[in-house]
């Protein structure tokens, strides 16, 4: 197992210090922490690694990734961990989609299958019935906001893309349905590859790692290669370390502290931590909907580390916090 040095983010008053961090405006790094624990000056890193850690990422669905973008979660399921059943009716889902956009969501992530711990797979036809007509109605109503379809299944993705979805967010990183890679390659749309250890039904049954940061890196590196081998353009890929998917509390915290490592892929980094169990455990908050302050705190820490896309339930709160964060750091809007 191996991973590149992790850049140490720096937010200077002026632009002259260090190198840009993952193309995020105002974010820079002057040193990197090597695998041996020694600090390396950014200027002394190999040129190809410098480039991967520094370069601006390609636009995502027309959105420049020069600042963190907000992906609003819209679950049209009866059993998602936080909002299951809230938007299962079409009218409720349409209203929620419009509300998320009004609050500042720059991408909508629509999912018709819960992947919470213990969840069982949903039949393809049922998932299509939950997701695809909603995508079609949103587009027919003139919604222009990019839509991501949160699915592991090729047929669901194909149908949603045909109705106007713009990208695919696959929590299995192409490991569940081998045909999904071909659907994405043919459509030429962005694809997020997320790390998960095990299936949702059993992933939280005592997950173990010898080095969680390195093992997540190795799996994502292998899935990136698999996606490229299937004909998907590397420039269309995003990666997500999969917080809460086959990880315990300490695994999650280790990964959140190590987020800059994953800039070594030279790809946009997506993070979904909103309302998750580890936040409730640390903050002693049982109800997922009461975990908004903790979710925003983690989102801000992720933004400080150069995360490009924040997948959240609470768009307005996250947007407000990010605007203040950018202002305090002296970044342009």
ZAMAR-807861 format. One record per residue (C-alpha): x, y, z negated; residue in one letter. Coordinates in steps of 0.25 Angstrom, whole numbers. Each point is the difference from the previous one (the first is absolute). Layout:
<rs>
(r (X Y Z) A)
...
</rs>
This chain:
<rs>
(r (0 0 0) X)
(r (5 14 3) X)
(r (-5 14 1) X)
(r (7 13 4) X)
(r (4 11 -10) X)
(r (-12 8 -5) X)
(r (0 15 2) X)
(r (-1 8 -13) X)
(r (-11 11 4) X)
(r (4 15 -2) X)
(r (-9 12 1) X)
(r (10 12 1) X)
(r (-4 14 0) X)
(r (8 2 13) X)
(r (1 -10 12) X)
(r (15 -1 0) X)
(r (1 -11 -10) X)
(r (1 -15 5) X)
(r (-8 -6 11) X)
(r (-14 0 3) X)
(r (-8 -12 -7) X)
(r (-9 -8 10) X)
(r (-3 13 8) X)
(r (-9 6 -11) X)
(r (1 15 0) X)
(r (8 5 -12) X)
(r (4 -14 -5) X)
(r (15 -3 1) X)
(r (10 -9 -7) X)
(r (15 2 -2) X)
(r (3 -14 -6) X)
(r (-4 -14 1) X)
(r (0 -11 -10) X)
(r (7 -12 6) X)
(r (-3 -15 -3) X)
(r (12 0 -10) X)
(r (-6 11 -8) X)
(r (11 10 5) X)
(r (-4 14 6) X)
(r (3 3 14) X)
(r (1 14 6) X)
(r (-11 1 11) X)
(r (11 5 10) X)
(r (8 -13 -2) X)
(r (-12 -9 4) X)
(r (1 -8 13) X)
(r (-5 9 11) X)
(r (-11 -10 4) X)
(r (-5 -1 -15) X)
(r (1 15 -1) X)
(r (-10 1 12) X)
(r (-9 -10 -6) X)
(r (-1 7 -13) X)
(r (-1 14 5) X)
(r (-7 0 14) X)
(r (-14 6 1) X)
(r (-10 -12 3) X)
(r (-9 0 12) X)
(r (-13 7 -1) X)
(r (-11 -10 -5) X)
(r (-13 1 7) X)
(r (3 14 4) X)
(r (4 5 -14) X)
(r (15 5 -2) X)
(r (6 -8 -11) X)
(r (8 12 -5) X)
(r (-8 0 -13) X)
(r (-8 -11 -8) X)
(r (-13 -3 7) X)
(r (-13 -4 -7) X)
(r (-7 -13 4) X)
(r (-14 -1 -6) X)
(r (-5 -13 -4) X)
(r (-14 -5 4) X)
(r (-3 -14 -4) X)
(r (-13 -5 6) X)
(r (0 -12 -9) X)
(r (-9 -5 -11) X)
(r (12 -5 -9) X)
(r (12 10 1) X)
(r (7 2 -13) X)
(r (-3 14 -2) X)
(r (-12 4 9) X)
(r (-6 -13 4) X)
(r (-14 2 4) X)
(r (0 15 0) X)
(r (0 1 15) X)
(r (-5 -13 5) X)
(r (-12 6 6) X)
(r (2 7 13) X)
(r (-6 13 -4) X)
(r (9 1 -12) X)
(r (13 -4 8) X)
(r (-3 11 10) X)
(r (-2 10 -11) X)
(r (12 -4 -7) X)
(r (9 1 13) X)
(r (-5 14 2) X)
(r (3 4 -15) X)
(r (14 -6 1) X)
(r (3 9 13) X)
(r (-6 12 -7) X)
(r (9 -2 -12) X)
(r (12 -1 9) X)
(r (2 -14 4) X)
(r (9 0 13) X)
(r (-2 -15 3) X)
(r (-12 -9 -4) X)
(r (4 -14 -4) X)
(r (-13 -9 2) X)
(r (0 -14 -6) X)
(r (-11 -10 0) X)
(r (8 -11 -8) X)
(r (4 1 -14) X)
(r (14 -4 -3) X)
(r (0 2 -15) X)
(r (6 -10 -9) X)
(r (-9 -13 1) X)
(r (-8 4 12) X)
(r (-4 -10 10) X)
(r (1 2 16) X)
(r (-12 5 7) X)
(r (-5 -6 13) X)
(r (4 7 12) X)
(r (-14 3 5) X)
(r (-4 6 -14) X)
(r (13 9 0) X)
(r (-3 5 14) X)
(r (-15 3 -4) X)
(r (5 8 -12) X)
(r (11 8 7) X)
(r (-2 1 15) X)
(r (-14 7 1) X)
(r (5 10 -10) X)
(r (12 4 9) X)
(r (-10 1 12) X)
(r (-9 9 -8) X)
(r (11 9 -5) X)
(r (5 2 14) X)
(r (-14 2 6) X)
(r (-2 11 -10) X)
(r (12 7 5) X)
(r (10 -3 -11) X)
(r (14 2 5) X)
(r (8 -4 -13) X)
(r (9 -12 3) X)
(r (-6 -13 -5) X)
(r (9 -12 -5) X)
(r (-7 -13 -1) X)
(r (5 -8 -12) X)
(r (-1 -14 4) X)
(r (8 -13 1) X)
(r (-8 -6 12) X)
(r (2 2 15) X)
(r (-14 0 4) X)
(r (-4 10 -10) X)
(r (11 9 5) X)
(r (-3 -2 14) X)
(r (-14 4 -2) X)
(r (3 12 -8) X)
(r (10 5 9) X)
(r (-10 -1 12) X)
(r (-9 9 -8) X)
(r (10 11 -2) X)
(r (9 -4 -12) X)
(r (14 5 1) X)
(r (9 -10 -8) X)
(r (1 -13 -8) X)
(r (3 -1 -14) X)
(r (4 -15 -3) X)
(r (2 -4 -14) X)
(r (6 -13 4) X)
(r (10 6 10) X)
(r (-5 -9 11) X)
(r (1 -12 -9) X)
(r (-15 -4 0) X)
(r (-4 0 14) X)
(r (11 -2 11) X)
(r (-9 6 11) X)
(r (0 14 -7) X)
(r (14 3 5) X)
(r (-5 -2 14) X)
(r (-12 9 -2) X)
(r (8 11 -5) X)
(r (11 -1 10) X)
(r (-10 0 12) X)
(r (-7 13 -6) X)
(r (13 7 -3) X)
(r (-5 5 -14) X)
(r (7 2 -13) X)
(r (1 -11 -9) X)
(r (3 0 -15) X)
(r (7 -13 -5) X)
(r (-2 -2 -15) X)
(r (7 -9 -9) X)
(r (-8 -10 -8) X)
(r (4 -13 -7) X)
(r (-11 -10 1) X)
(r (-14 2 4) X)
(r (-10 9 -8) X)
(r (-6 -12 -6) X)
(r (12 -4 -8) X)
(r (11 11 2) X)
(r (-1 4 -14) X)
(r (2 -14 -6) X)
(r (14 3 -7) X)
(r (7 6 12) X)
(r (16 -2 -1) X)
(r (12 7 7) X)
(r (14 -1 -3) X)
(r (2 14 6) X)
(r (-13 6 4) X)
(r (6 12 7) X)
(r (8 -9 9) X)
(r (-10 -10 2) X)
(r (-10 10 5) X)
(r (10 6 9) X)
(r (3 -14 6) X)
(r (-14 -3 3) X)
(r (-3 13 6) X)
(r (12 -1 9) X)
(r (-4 -14 4) X)
(r (-14 5 4) X)
(r (5 12 7) X)
(r (8 -9 9) X)
(r (-12 -9 2) X)
(r (-8 12 4) X)
(r (10 4 10) X)
(r (2 -14 6) X)
(r (-15 0 2) X)
(r (1 13 9) X)
(r (-3 11 -11) X)
(r (8 12 2) X)
(r (8 3 -13) X)
(r (-3 14 1) X)
(r (-15 -4 -3) X)
(r (3 -7 -13) X)
(r (-1 5 -14) X)
(r (4 -8 -13) X)
(r (-7 -1 -13) X)
(r (7 -7 -12) X)
(r (-14 -5 -5) X)
(r (-2 5 -14) X)
(r (-8 -10 -8) X)
(r (0 -11 11) X)
(r (7 -11 -7) X)
(r (7 9 -10) X)
(r (-1 1 -15) X)
(r (2 14 -7) X)
(r (15 0 0) X)
(r (1 -4 14) X)
(r (-9 11 4) X)
(r (8 10 -8) X)
(r (13 -5 5) X)
(r (-5 2 15) X)
(r (-6 14 -3) X)
(r (14 4 -5) X)
(r (7 -6 12) X)
(r (-9 6 10) X)
(r (12 7 7) X)
(r (6 -13 3) X)
(r (-11 -3 11) X)
(r (4 13 8) X)
(r (11 -9 4) X)
(r (-9 -6 11) X)
(r (-1 13 6) X)
(r (-16 -1 1) X)
(r (-11 7 -7) X)
(r (-3 -4 -14) X)
(r (-14 -2 -5) X)
(r (-4 -2 -14) X)
(r (-13 -4 -6) X)
(r (-1 0 -16) X)
(r (-13 7 -2) X)
(r (-8 -4 -12) X)
(r (8 -13 -1) X)
(r (1 -9 -12) X)
(r (14 4 -4) X)
(r (-4 14 -2) X)
(r (-11 -4 -9) X)
(r (9 -9 -8) X)
(r (10 11 -2) X)
(r (-10 11 -3) X)
(r (-9 -9 -8) X)
(r (-12 3 9) X)
(r (-9 -12 4) X)
(r (-10 6 10) X)
(r (7 2 14) X)
(r (-8 12 3) X)
(r (6 7 -13) X)
(r (15 -2 5) X)
(r (0 12 9) X)
(r (10 8 -8) X)
(r (10 -12 0) X)
(r (-2 -2 15) X)
(r (3 14 3) X)
(r (12 0 -9) X)
(r (6 -12 8) X)
(r (-4 6 13) X)
(r (8 12 -4) X)
(r (12 -8 -4) X)
(r (-1 -7 14) X)
(r (-1 13 7) X)
(r (13 4 -7) X)
(r (7 -13 6) X)
(r (-4 3 14) X)
(r (-13 -9 2) X)
(r (-7 4 13) X)
(r (-14 -5 -2) X)
(r (-7 -1 -14) X)
(r (-12 -9 1) X)
(r (-10 5 -11) X)
(r (-14 0 -5) X)
(r (0 13 -6) X)
(r (3 9 12) X)
(r (-3 14 -6) X)
(r (8 -2 -13) X)
(r (12 -5 8) X)
(r (-1 11 10) X)
(r (0 11 -11) X)
(r (12 -7 -7) X)
(r (8 -1 13) X)
(r (-3 15 4) X)
(r (6 4 -14) X)
(r (11 -9 1) X)
(r (4 5 14) X)
(r (-1 15 -5) X)
(r (8 -3 -12) X)
(r (11 -6 8) X)
(r (0 12 9) X)
(r (-5 -8 12) X)
(r (-8 6 12) X)
(r (-15 -4 1) X)
</rs>
